[in-house]
Amino acid sequence: MPKTMSTRAWALLLVLSGTIFLEGIDIAMLAVAIPSIRSDLELPTDTAAWVMSAYVLGYAGFTLLGGRAADLLGRRRMFLAWLAVFLVFSSLGGFATEGWMLIVARFVTGVAAAFMTPAAMSIITTSYAEGPQRNKALLVFAGTAAGGFSLGLVIGGVLTAIGWRWVFFAPVVLAGALLAAAVRIVPAEGPRPVRTKKDFDLLGAAAAAGAMLLLAYGIVRLEHGTRGWELTLAAVLAGLALIGGFVAVERRTVVPLVRLGIFRTGSVVRAGLGAMLFVGAFFGFQFVATLYLQELRGWSSTQTAFALFVLGLDAVLAPTLTPRLVARYGNTRVILGGFVAAVLAYGAFLQVGLEWSYAAMFPVFALVGTAFALAYGPLTIAATDGVAEEEQGLAGGLLNTATQFGSAVGISAVTAVYGLALPAGDASPGETLDAFRAALAVPLTMVVLGAAVTAYGLRGRRTEEAPAAEIRQPVRG
């Protein structure tokens, strides 16, 4: 069996990983640019907050539908079409002169990512044979996401200093290059079966999209304060009701949007739940750390970006160290190691003080990046491992749904806890620090729960999943 991938296989992986890198820098750069955008366009606080939240709403609302669309309508077709949509609406965001224009542009960009990312992942899982090469490809793909986010913080700080509109235009250049390369490199699929109306679960798609949008909206509203809690509660309850309706529809549909039997695959369910908890904790921690450095310590956005750059250590470790660990110990043990590392990191940061030096913070940030390298890539492998080829897009959509909801829950929960813990009026630095520590309990609790879920996957098992290096399957490429 060949131990290395062909040049064309690496070129394909480079293009597909480029899209997840694009997504990462897009989110991170906008996070850095929001204060400048708010000041230049004179946006109210709520409007500025929704510029960020609109992307999450679009992504979380449609990623499940996006994953299944890749299976039914063609992975290459969905990937190329929605990469083009991402390019167009990112460009439109750069020309925005009103808050509502930015919100619409970010929402549609999020929807584009919801279709594009599961398609990219399913192209990987169907183009590289299950085993060492698919694992390597998925680990590179996952590591590139963290690298994009970390680099995006730094690049966003630099571009914002030039002009915030470049935060929108820069991804357009990268998206254009990726689209041009993808047209040539992404392989054409074989003849697809003729589809009839019965093959498209339109009622299920509407119920799923409505449920995801309402639940995401309810979660995101927690970030914007406790005012209007009735609307928040109504959105969540309506979303849960639609989930019930969705399940009823799927049970009766001949060709369901989501085959409910996939939830009987324990590894898929544990991977989704683990990814939701891990990613939610990561984004919650990053949000609290950013607030601590900027609001309490008075660091500039550029200083903060460079301080958090070490979180991108995952981009180096994921394709180098993690495959070796997976080959030796199996996915589940490596995932558990990542959760344990995250527990140690977030627990250590609870001791943060008013005068902590960066030298004291650096080991914590490095440990967080290492934890991401250990957990996220293997979670991606576990979420798609053993799933039939015709459902790889669905598996990717389920995983991305979990991660998007995780990020929304993580940021919303730490924001809510921080707001509740902060005394009314002018808070002293000590009181503000106590509020940060209270908020840090959220990501710590999430990774503790994630570690428990992962450990349950090992419970009663005397033989770990076969190490990837021992799997003997032909390699495509």
C-alpha positions, 0 to 999 in steps of 0.5 A: 500500500502506498504510504504517501499521497500523489501530487494530485491528491495533495493538490485536491487537499490543498484546495479543500483545506483552503476553503476551511482556512477561508472560513476561519480567517473570515470569522476571525478578521471580522471579530477584530474589525467590529469596533472599527465598523461600528465607529465608522458606520455609527452602528448601534450596539445591537446592530453591531452585535448582529453583524457577527451573529448573522453569520452563525445564524445562517451557518447553523440554520442550513448546515444540516440541509447543506450536508444532505444537498451534497449527497443528493445534488452532487458534492462538486456542484454544491462546493463550487456553487456555494464557494462562488456565493461566498465570494460574491457576498463577502465582496458585497459586505465590503461595499456596505454603507448601512448596518442592515446591508452587513447583516444580510451579507453576513447571513448569506455568507454563513448560508454559503459556508453551511453548504460549502463546508460539508461538501468539502468534507464529503469530497475528502471522505469519498476521495481518500480511502478509509484508513491512514490517508483519509485520516491524514487528509481530515487532520490536515483539513481540521488543523487548517481551520484553527490555523485560519482562525489564529492567522485571521486575528493577526491579519484582521488587526493589520487590515483593520488598521488600513481600512475595515473594508479590506477585511471583506475584500481580502477573503474575496481574493482567496476565494477567487483563487480557490474557485479557479483552482477547484474548477480544475482540480476537484474531480467530476463525479460519475453519473448520478441517479435520476431524481424524482420529486419523491427523492427530495424531502422538501417538508423535512428540509423546511422543518429542519431549516426552521428548527435550526434557525429558531434554535440558533436565534434563541441561543444567539439572543442570549449574547444580547442581554436578558431584555426580551427574554419572552422572545428568546424562550418562544424561539427555543420552544418553537424550534424544539416543536419543529424538531418534533415535527421533523422527526415525525416527517422523517419517519414517514418519508420514503427518502428522508433528509436525515435517515434517523438510523444514523443516530444509532451509530454511537461513534457518530453521536458521541463525535457530534456531542463531543465536537459541540462541547469542545468547540463551544468551550474553545470559542467561549474561552477565546472570547473571555481571554480576548475580553480579559486582555482588551478590557481589563489589561488595556491591550490593543486589538493587534497586541491581543491578536498576536498574544492569541496567535499561539492558539494556532499551534494546532495547524502545525501539530494536527498534520504531524503529531496527531496522525502518529498518535491516532495510528498508535492509540486510536481516535477515542484515546487521542480525543480524550487526551485533547479533552484532558489537556483542555480541562488542565488549560482552562482550569489553570486560567481560572487563576488569572490575576490582574498583573499576569505576564504574557510569559505566565499566559503563554503555556496556557494558550499553547496547551489550548492549541495542543488540546485542539490538535488532539481532539478536533481532527480525530472527532472529525474522523470519528464523525464520518468513520464507517458511514456509507459513502452516500451519507458522507455529506449528511455525516459532515452536515451533522458534525458542522451543525454540532460545531456551529451550535457549540460555538453559539452556545459557548459564546452566548453562555460565557457572555450571559454568565459574565453579564450576571456576575458583573456588578451593576454600575462601575465595577472595580478591576477586582470585581471585573476579574471575578466576573471573568473567572465566573465566565471561565467556568463555562468552558471548563464545565463543557470540556469536563462533560466532553471528557465524560462523553468520550470516556464513556466511549471507552467504557467496557471496550477491551479493544480500541478501534483498530489503529489507522496504520493497520487498516489495509485498503486501497488508496485512491489518489 
